[in-house]
Structure formats: structure tokens, C-alpha cells
Amino acid sequence: MKFPKIVTAALIAGAVASVAACGSDDSDVPEVPTMTSTTAAAAGSGDVTDANTKPSVATLNQMLTKALDPNVPNSEKTQLVEGSEADPAVFDKLVAAKKDNPDVTYEIFPPVISSGPNKATVKVQVKLPDNPATKLDASIVYVDGRWKLAKDTVCPLVTANNVTTPMCSSSSTAPTS
């Protein structure tokens, strides 16, 4: 399934953030290299089960890589996105979008900024072929004993592609400020 590249970029960034979040630093960020499993693995890991410690950017990038890895079972990926246990097959759609659009690159940048109890945000930079890099915001939340990408980040991106999923009820698709 081929998605429009801009929407695919948003889907991928949203999947990431699958556990990532949104910063307020609008400074220019250098062009993004393609994130690979090897790069993410080398970046280190972090504890995503401590509500008092937000995950590192390296950990969030690892989570993104895992969410888009066709070799990781969807049952493991549901630990990455809030509410995704309602529709684990949504990850198949994200993996297909990445496969159909291999020229889209992404990277999560520091800082991870607290935005309330059990909430944080981060910047995700997406680069489309022949276009300048675009910075997107993503939210993460601490639910079910771990940090996950917030539904309010993922659902608007998924439904913008006319993908219906039980993960996104009509009340969870409205973007938050």
C-alpha cells in the first residue's frame, strides 16, 4: 500500500514517537540521516518502566526502529503505542508504509520535555526526498507501567490515511494542543 510521502512521513514519525515526544526548541536541526537498526542498537537503551524518568532520545529511536521492524511480532510492538493492544495489526500497515517509502528518513532529537504528570514531548525530524526536513511534535505517556507513544499523536496520523482501527475511537482522534 503506497501512502502519499508526506502522510507516510507523519505516520512513521508518529509510530516512533510510538514512544517519543515534543520539544519547544525550534532551532534549525541538521539534515537527518537514515536511522537503521544497527544505529539504534548502538545508541544504548533506557528504562521505560520508571514513571519518574523519561526515556532518553536513544531509547525512543530504538522504540521507533522496533515498531517498524517487520521481524518483531506485533504483540511486542503493542508495548510501544498507547491503546495499540486493541489493534496490533495496525503495525503491519506502518511497516508496509515504510517499505513502500524507503526514501523517507526520520530521527528523534533532544530534549525530552515534561508536559505534565506522566507526559512528555519530543521533536521528530522527517526528511522527504527533494524536500527540506520537517520538524514534528510527538507526545509520550506513561501508561500500563511503561512509557509509550500517545494515541493523540498516532491516531490523527493513521486516520488521515483513511485507516480505521479500533485503537482510535472518534474521541481519541482529535489533536490536542
C-alpha positions as CSV (number, residue, x, y, z in Angstrom):
1,M,0.0,0.0,0.0
2,K,1.6,3.3,-1.1
3,F,0.8,6.3,1.1
4,P,1.4,9.9,0.0
5,K,5.0,10.6,1.1
6,I,4.1,13.5,3.5
7,V,1.5,11.4,5.2
8,T,3.9,8.4,5.3
9,A,6.4,10.6,7.0
10,A,3.9,11.6,9.6
11,L,2.8,8.0,10.1
12,I,6.4,7.0,10.6
13,A,7.2,9.8,12.9
14,G,4.0,9.1,14.8
15,A,4.9,5.4,15.1
16,V,8.0,6.4,16.6
17,A,7.4,8.5,18.7
18,S,5.5,5.3,19.3
19,V,7.1,6.5,22.1
20,A,8.6,9.7,21.5
21,A,7.5,13.2,22.4
22,C,7.6,17.1,21.5
23,G,10.1,19.9,22.4
24,S,9.8,23.6,22.1
25,D,13.3,24.2,20.6
26,D,12.7,25.5,17.1
27,S,16.3,26.0,16.2
28,D,17.5,24.6,12.8
29,V,18.4,21.0,13.1
30,P,20.8,19.4,10.6
31,E,19.6,17.1,7.9
32,V,18.6,13.7,9.2
33,P,20.5,10.5,8.5
34,T,18.5,7.3,7.9
35,M,18.0,5.5,11.2
36,T,19.0,1.9,11.0
37,S,18.6,-0.9,13.5
38,T,22.3,-1.0,14.0
39,T,22.5,2.7,14.7
40,A,19.6,2.5,17.1
41,A,21.0,-0.6,18.9
42,A,24.4,1.1,19.3
43,A,22.7,4.2,20.8
44,G,22.1,2.4,24.1
45,S,19.0,1.6,26.0
46,G,17.0,3.1,28.7
47,D,14.5,2.2,31.4
48,V,10.9,2.8,30.0
49,T,9.3,1.4,33.1
50,D,10.2,4.2,35.6
51,A,7.4,6.8,35.6
52,N,9.8,9.3,37.2
53,T,12.5,9.0,34.5
54,K,11.6,9.9,30.9
55,P,13.2,7.7,28.3
56,S,16.3,9.0,26.5
57,V,16.2,10.1,22.9
58,A,18.4,7.0,22.1
59,T,15.7,4.8,23.7
60,L,12.9,6.5,21.8
61,N,14.8,6.0,18.5
62,Q,15.2,2.3,19.4
63,M,11.5,2.1,20.0
64,L,10.8,3.6,16.6
65,T,13.1,1.1,14.9
66,K,11.4,-1.7,16.7
67,A,7.9,-0.5,15.8
68,L,8.8,-0.5,12.1
69,D,10.8,-3.8,12.1
70,P,8.9,-6.5,10.2
71,N,10.7,-9.2,12.1
72,V,9.3,-8.0,15.5
73,P,5.9,-9.6,16.4
74,N,3.1,-7.1,16.7
75,S,2.4,-8.4,20.2
76,E,5.7,-6.9,21.3
77,K,5.0,-3.7,19.4
78,T,1.8,-3.1,21.4
79,Q,4.1,-2.2,24.3
80,L,5.2,0.9,22.3
81,V,1.9,2.7,21.5
82,E,-0.9,3.6,23.9
83,G,-4.0,1.6,23.1
84,S,-2.5,-0.4,20.3
85,E,-3.4,-3.7,22.0
86,A,-6.9,-3.0,20.6
87,D,-5.5,-3.5,17.1
88,P,-2.0,-5.0,16.8
89,A,-2.4,-5.3,13.1
90,V,-2.0,-1.5,12.7
91,F,1.7,-2.1,12.9
92,D,1.5,-4.2,9.6
93,K,0.2,-1.0,8.0
94,L,3.1,1.1,9.4
95,V,5.7,-1.5,8.3
96,A,4.1,-1.5,4.8
97,A,4.2,2.3,4.6
98,K,7.9,2.3,5.5
99,K,8.7,-0.4,2.9
100,D,6.7,1.5,0.2
101,N,8.5,4.7,1.0
102,P,12.2,3.8,1.8
103,D,13.5,7.3,1.0
104,V,11.7,8.9,4.0
105,T,14.1,9.3,6.9
106,Y,13.4,10.3,10.5
107,E,15.1,11.0,13.8
108,I,14.1,12.0,17.2
109,F,16.0,14.9,18.7
110,P,16.5,16.0,22.3
111,P,15.3,17.2,24.6
112,V,12.6,15.1,26.0
113,I,10.4,17.7,27.8
114,S,8.0,17.0,30.6
115,S,4.5,18.2,29.8
116,G,2.7,17.2,32.9
117,P,2.4,14.1,35.2
118,N,3.2,11.0,33.1
119,K,3.5,13.0,29.9
120,A,6.4,14.3,27.8
121,T,7.1,15.6,24.3
122,V,9.9,15.5,21.8
123,K,10.8,16.7,18.3
124,V,10.8,14.3,15.4
125,Q,12.6,15.4,12.2
126,V,11.3,13.9,9.0
127,K,13.1,14.2,5.6
128,L,11.3,13.5,2.4
129,P,13.2,13.2,-0.9
130,D,13.8,16.6,-2.6
131,N,12.2,18.5,0.4
132,P,13.6,20.3,3.4
133,A,13.5,18.4,6.7
134,T,10.3,19.0,8.7
135,K,10.1,19.0,12.5
136,L,7.0,17.4,14.0
137,D,5.9,17.1,17.6
138,A,5.1,13.8,19.3
139,S,3.8,13.0,22.7
140,I,4.6,10.2,25.0
141,V,2.7,9.0,28.0
142,Y,3.4,6.7,31.0
143,V,0.6,4.1,31.0
144,D,0.4,0.4,31.9
145,G,3.7,0.5,33.7
146,R,5.8,2.0,30.8
147,W,6.4,4.9,28.5
148,K,4.5,4.7,25.2
149,L,3.7,6.9,22.2
150,A,0.5,8.7,22.9
151,K,-2.7,7.9,21.0
152,D,-3.3,11.6,20.5
153,T,-0.1,11.6,18.4
154,V,-0.7,8.4,16.4
155,C,-4.4,8.4,15.8
156,P,-4.7,11.6,13.8
157,L,-1.9,10.4,11.5
158,V,-3.4,6.9,11.0
159,T,-7.0,8.3,10.3
160,A,-5.6,10.9,7.9
161,N,-4.8,8.0,5.7
162,N,-8.3,6.7,5.9
163,V,-7.1,3.8,8.0
164,T,-9.7,2.7,10.5
165,T,-8.6,0.9,13.7
166,P,-10.2,0.1,17.0
167,M,-7.2,1.7,18.6
168,C,-8.6,5.1,17.5
169,S,-12.1,5.9,18.7
170,S,-13.7,9.0,17.3
171,S,-12.9,10.8,20.6
172,S,-9.2,9.9,20.5
173,T,-8.5,11.2,17.0
174,A,-8.8,14.9,17.9
175,P,-5.4,16.5,18.1
176,T,-4.6,18.1,21.4
177,S,-2.9,21.4,22.0
